[in-house]
Amino acid sequence: MHLVTFERREGCAIRDAAERSDESPLGELAALGLDLRPSRSAGARRMGALLPPGPHAGDVVDLNRALAVLHALEDVGAPEAQADSLLPAEPHAFLRQFARTLPAAQQALQFVAEASERYDAPDLVRTGVVLPRRSVRLAAPVPRPGKILGVARNYSAHAAEAGGSAPLEPVLFLKAPSAVIGPEEEIVLPKHSQAVDYEGELAVVIGRVARHLPEEGALEVVAGYTVANDVSARDYQNVRGQHFIGKSCDTFAPLGPSLVTRDEISDPHDLSIRTFLSGELVQSARTKEMVFPIARILAFASKLMTLEPGDVLLTGTPAGVGMARKPPRYLQEGDVVDVEIERIGRLRSFVTVERS
C-alpha cells in the first residue's frame, strides 16, 4: 500500500465530479445518513492511499472516509465515530497506532476496490471516499516524526569521497523533525550558508515501539519505506563542526511522496537509488551497497534509545554528493532535485533562497 498524507485543495475537482454525477444518482450511498459533503475543510491533513494501476491510478482514497462508508453499508452503529476510532484521519494518530490502523486501512482500500465495480467513480468522489489527484496536495507522509536518525558514511564509496573510510559500527546522528517538508516543496537555502548539498537516501519509518531489538527479525518493527533527501549545509557541518545545525535547517528534510508499506518491499537492500540535479544524474547506486544493513542499524540504535511509531531512519547516501565534485557543486536557486528509489517513487524539490 502506498500511504500518503494529503490536503484537499479548495474547490476544483470535487464540484466537477458532483456535476457529472447527475446521471449517476448516489442511490444506496445517499441513503446512508452520512454527511455526503466532501470532507472536512480544505487544508486539513489526512491519511490516504494511492489507488493502484488502473483507470484511476494515482487518485487518493480518504481511508477514514472509506471505512465510515463501509460501516454505514454494513449497518454499523455510529459509522463515522467507529471509523475515527479504528482508523484516525490525522497522520500522527494514524502512525502512532500503526499496528492497529494498518489492517483497517487495508480493509478500507479493499472496499474501495470492490466499490469501484459497483458504483460510478463520481459517486465515490461525491461521498469524499476518492479524491482526484489534481484536487489534493501531498504533504510529507510523516509530517512531524518523533525523531529523525541519520547514519553517516553508510556507503563505502561515499565515505571515500568524503575523505574517510567505512566505520566499524553505525555512526548515528539526529536531524530536527522541524526540517521536514513534503514532495514538490521548496528547499530554502539559508542566508548564512554557501555550501548546501543534496543527499538522496532511503528512509525507514518505524511502525511500533522497539527497544533492545535482536538483529534477526528487526525489520518487523518497520512500517514502511519512503524517499528522503538529507540536505546538508557543509560549511556548518564540516568546517564549523556544527553537525546538528548543518543537518537541521528549515526545509532540510524532504520526505515522500508516499510511505510504501513493508509488505510491498520484499528486500529493501535490492533497490536502485538515483539523484538528479536539474536533470543531471549525480548519484546512482543500489541499496545492497550499504555498509550496515537496516536490521543492524535498528538493533544498534534500539540498544541506546526507544524507537517509536513514526520515527524516521535515514539509511545513508551513496557517492556523488556535491561537495565531492571538482569543483564542488552546491545547490543554487532555481535547481530542481529529484531523488528516485525503485518501487517507492520520486521525490522532487525546488530550490530557492531565504528572502527575509
C-alpha positions in Angstrom: 0.0 0.0 0.0 1.2 3.5 -0.9 0.1 5.6 2.1 0.1 9.4 1.7 -0.7 12.5 3.8 -2.9 14.8 1.8 -4.6 18.2 1.9 -7.6 18.9 -0.2 -7.3 21.9 -2.4 -10.1 24.4 -2.3 -12.9 23.8 -4.9 -11.6 22.2 -8.1 -12.4 18.6 -8.9 -15.0 17.8 -6.2 -17.6 20.2 -7.6 -16.9 18.9 -11.1 -17.5 15.3 -10.1 -20.7 16.2 -8.3 -22.0 17.9 -11.5 -21.0 14.8 -13.6 -23.0 12.6 -11.2 -26.4 13.9 -12.3 -26.9 10.8 -14.5 -25.5 8.5 -11.8 -27.5 9.1 -8.7 -26.0 8.2 -5.3 -28.8 5.8 -4.6 -27.7 3.5 -1.9 -24.9 5.7 -0.8 -27.2 8.7 -0.5 -29.4 6.8 1.9 -26.7 6.0 4.3 -27.4 9.0 6.5 -23.8 10.2 6.3 -22.8 13.8 5.7 -22.0 13.5 2.0 -20.4 16.9 1.6 -16.8 16.4 0.6 -14.8 16.0 3.7 -13.8 18.4 6.1 -12.1 21.7 5.3 -9.5 22.2 2.7 -6.0 22.3 4.1 -6.6 19.7 6.9 -4.0 16.9 6.6 -5.5 13.4 6.4 -4.1 9.9 5.8 -4.9 8.4 2.4 -3.7 5.8 0.0 -2.9 6.0 -3.7 -5.1 3.9 -6.0 -3.1 1.2 -7.8 -2.6 1.0 -11.5 -5.9 1.2 -13.4 -8.3 3.9 -14.8 -7.9 6.0 -11.6 -4.3 5.3 -10.8 -2.8 8.0 -8.6 -6.1 9.2 -7.2 -6.3 9.3 -3.4 -8.5 7.3 -1.2 -9.5 9.0 2.1 -9.1 5.9 4.2 -11.1 7.2 7.2 -14.0 8.2 5.0 -13.9 4.9 3.1 -14.2 3.0 6.3 -17.1 5.1 7.5 -19.0 4.4 4.3 -18.2 0.7 4.6 -19.5 0.7 8.2 -22.7 2.5 7.1 -23.3 0.0 4.4 -22.9 -2.8 6.9 -25.3 -1.0 9.4 -22.6 -0.5 12.0 -23.9 2.0 14.6 -22.3 5.4 14.5 -20.1 4.6 11.4 -18.1 7.8 11.4 -17.3 7.6 15.1 -16.3 3.9 14.6 -14.0 4.9 11.7 -12.4 7.7 13.8 -11.6 5.2 16.5 -10.2 2.4 14.2 -8.6 4.5 11.5 -7.8 8.1 12.6 -7.6 10.5 9.7 -4.9 12.6 11.4 -1.5 11.4 10.3 0.2 11.5 13.7 -2.5 9.5 15.3 -2.6 7.0 12.4 1.2 6.4 12.7 1.2 6.2 16.5 -1.3 3.3 16.3 0.1 1.7 13.1 -0.2 -1.9 14.2 -3.9 -1.3 14.6 -4.6 1.2 11.8 -2.8 -0.7 9.0 -5.4 -3.6 9.0 -8.2 -1.1 9.0 -6.6 0.8 6.1 -6.2 -2.4 4.1 -9.9 -3.1 4.7 -10.9 0.4 3.6 -8.7 0.1 0.4 -10.2 -3.3 -0.4 -13.7 -1.8 0.0 -12.9 0.9 -2.5 -11.5 -1.6 -5.0 -14.8 -3.6 -4.8 -17.0 -0.5 -4.7 -15.4 0.9 -7.8 -17.0 -2.0 -9.7 -20.4 -1.3 -8.1 -20.6 2.5 -8.1 -19.7 5.1 -10.7 -16.5 7.0 -10.0 -18.3 10.3 -9.4 -20.4 8.7 -6.7 -17.2 7.7 -4.8 -15.8 11.2 -5.3 -19.0 12.9 -4.2 -19.0 10.9 -0.9 -15.5 12.0 -0.3 -14.1 8.5 -0.5 -11.9 9.1 -3.6 -10.3 12.4 -4.4 -8.9 13.0 -7.9 -5.2 13.6 -7.8 -5.5 17.1 -9.1 -7.8 18.0 -6.2 -5.2 17.3 -3.4 -1.7 18.3 -2.4 0.6 15.7 -1.0 2.4 16.5 2.2 5.3 14.5 3.8 4.0 11.0 4.6 5.4 11.5 8.1 4.7 15.3 8.6 6.4 15.5 12.0 8.4 12.5 13.1 9.1 12.0 16.8 12.8 11.8 15.9 14.9 11.5 12.7 18.0 9.4 13.0 20.7 9.5 10.3 23.5 7.2 9.5 26.9 8.7 8.4 29.1 7.0 5.8 26.9 4.0 5.3 28.1 3.6 1.7 31.8 2.9 1.3 32.2 5.0 -1.9 30.6 8.0 -0.2 32.9 7.5 2.9 35.9 7.5 0.5 34.8 10.6 -1.4 34.4 12.4 1.9 38.0 11.6 2.8 37.4 8.8 5.2 36.7 5.1 5.5 33.7 3.0 6.4 33.1 2.9 10.1 33.2 -0.2 12.3 29.8 0.4 13.7 26.8 2.6 12.7 27.6 6.3 13.2 24.2 7.8 14.2 23.2 11.5 14.3 20.0 13.4 14.9 18.2 15.7 12.5 15.5 18.1 13.6 11.9 17.0 12.8 11.0 20.6 12.1 13.2 20.3 8.9 10.6 18.0 7.2 8.9 19.1 4.1 6.8 17.2 1.5 7.1 16.5 -2.2 7.3 19.4 -4.6 8.0 21.8 -1.8 10.9 24.2 -1.6 14.3 23.7 -0.1 15.2 27.1 1.2 18.9 28.0 1.2 19.8 29.9 4.4 21.4 33.3 4.0 24.3 32.3 6.2 25.3 29.1 4.3 27.0 29.0 0.9 27.5 25.2 0.7 24.2 23.4 0.8 24.3 19.9 -0.5 21.9 17.1 -1.5 21.9 13.5 -0.2 19.4 11.1 -1.7 18.5 8.4 0.8 16.2 5.5 1.5 14.1 6.3 4.7 12.7 3.8 7.0 9.6 4.6 9.1 9.1 2.8 12.4 5.7 1.1 13.0 5.9 0.0 16.6 7.7 0.6 19.9 11.1 -1.1 19.9 13.9 -1.4 22.5 16.8 -3.9 22.5 15.9 -5.4 19.2 17.8 -8.5 18.1 19.2 -8.0 14.5 17.3 -11.1 13.3 13.7 -10.0 12.8 14.4 -6.3 13.4 12.6 -5.4 10.2 9.3 -6.5 11.7 9.1 -3.1 13.5 9.3 -1.3 10.2 6.0 0.3 9.0 7.4 1.0 5.5 9.8 3.0 3.4 9.9 6.4 1.7 12.3 8.6 -0.2 14.4 11.2 1.6 16.9 14.0 0.8 19.2 14.6 3.7 20.0 18.2 2.8 23.2 19.4 4.5 24.9 22.7 5.0 28.5 21.6 4.6 30.1 24.9 5.8 28.3 24.3 9.2 28.5 20.5 9.3 32.2 20.1 8.3 34.0 23.4 8.5 32.5 24.7 11.8 31.8 21.3 13.4 28.1 22.2 13.8 26.8 18.8 12.6 23.3 19.1 14.0 22.7 22.6 12.8 24.1 21.8 9.4 21.6 18.9 9.0 18.6 20.6 10.6 18.0 23.9 8.9 14.3 24.5 8.0 13.3 22.6 4.9 16.4 20.3 5.0 14.4 17.0 5.3 12.2 16.4 2.2 10.3 13.2 2.5 7.8 11.5 0.2 5.9 11.2 -1.9 4.4 8.1 -0.2 5.1 5.6 2.5 5.2 2.2 0.9 4.3 -0.4 3.5 6.8 -3.1 4.4 4.8 -5.9 2.8 5.3 -4.4 -0.7 9.1 -4.3 -0.4 10.4 -7.8 0.0 14.1 -6.8 0.2 14.9 -3.1 1.0 18.5 -3.9 0.1 17.8 -4.6 -3.5 16.6 -1.2 -4.7 18.1 1.3 -7.1 18.6 4.8 -5.8 19.3 7.8 -8.0 19.5 11.5 -7.6 19.1 14.1 -10.3 20.2 17.7 -10.0 18.4 19.9 -12.5 18.1 16.9 -14.8 21.7 15.6 -14.4 22.2 12.2 -12.9 24.5 12.8 -9.9 24.0 9.8 -7.7 23.3 6.2 -8.7 23.7 3.1 -6.6 21.8 0.1 -5.1 20.9 -0.2 -1.5 22.8 -3.5 -1.3 25.9 -1.3 -1.2 25.1 -0.2 2.4 27.9 -0.9 4.9 25.4 -1.7 7.6 22.0 -3.3 6.7 18.9 -1.8 8.1 18.3 -4.5 10.6 21.8 -4.0 12.1 21.2 -0.3 12.4 17.8 -0.7 14.1 19.3 -3.2 16.5 22.2 -0.9 17.3 20.0 2.2 17.8 17.5 0.3 19.9 20.2 -0.6 22.4 20.5 3.1 23.2 17.1 4.5 22.8 13.4 3.6 22.3 12.3 3.6 18.7 8.7 4.7 18.4 6.0 4.6 15.7 6.5 7.5 13.3 10.3 7.8 13.9 12.3 8.0 10.7 15.7 6.4 10.0 17.7 7.8 7.1 19.9 5.0 5.9 22.8 7.0 4.4 23.7 8.4 1.0 25.7 6.9 -1.8 28.6 8.6 -3.6 28.1 11.6 -5.8 27.3 14.4 -3.4 28.1 18.0 -4.4 30.9 18.6 -2.0 33.0 15.8 -3.6 32.8 17.1 -7.2 35.6 19.1 -8.7 34.7 21.9 -8.4 32.1 21.4 -5.7 28.5 21.7 -7.0 26.3 23.0 -4.2 22.6 23.8 -4.5 21.6 27.0 -6.2 18.4 29.0 -6.6 16.4 27.5 -9.4 17.7 24.0 -9.1 15.3 21.0 -9.1 16.4 18.0 -7.1 14.8 14.6 -7.8 15.6 11.5 -5.6 14.2 8.3 -7.1 14.0 4.9 -5.5 12.9 1.8 -7.3 9.3 0.7 -6.3 8.9 3.6 -4.0 8.7 6.7 -6.1 10.3 10.0 -7.0 10.7 12.9 -4.6 11.0 16.3 -6.2 12.1 19.5 -4.5 12.6 23.0 -5.8 15.5 25.2 -4.6 15.0 28.8 -3.6 16.9 31.2 -1.3 15.9 32.8 2.1 14.4 36.2 1.4 13.9 37.8 4.9 
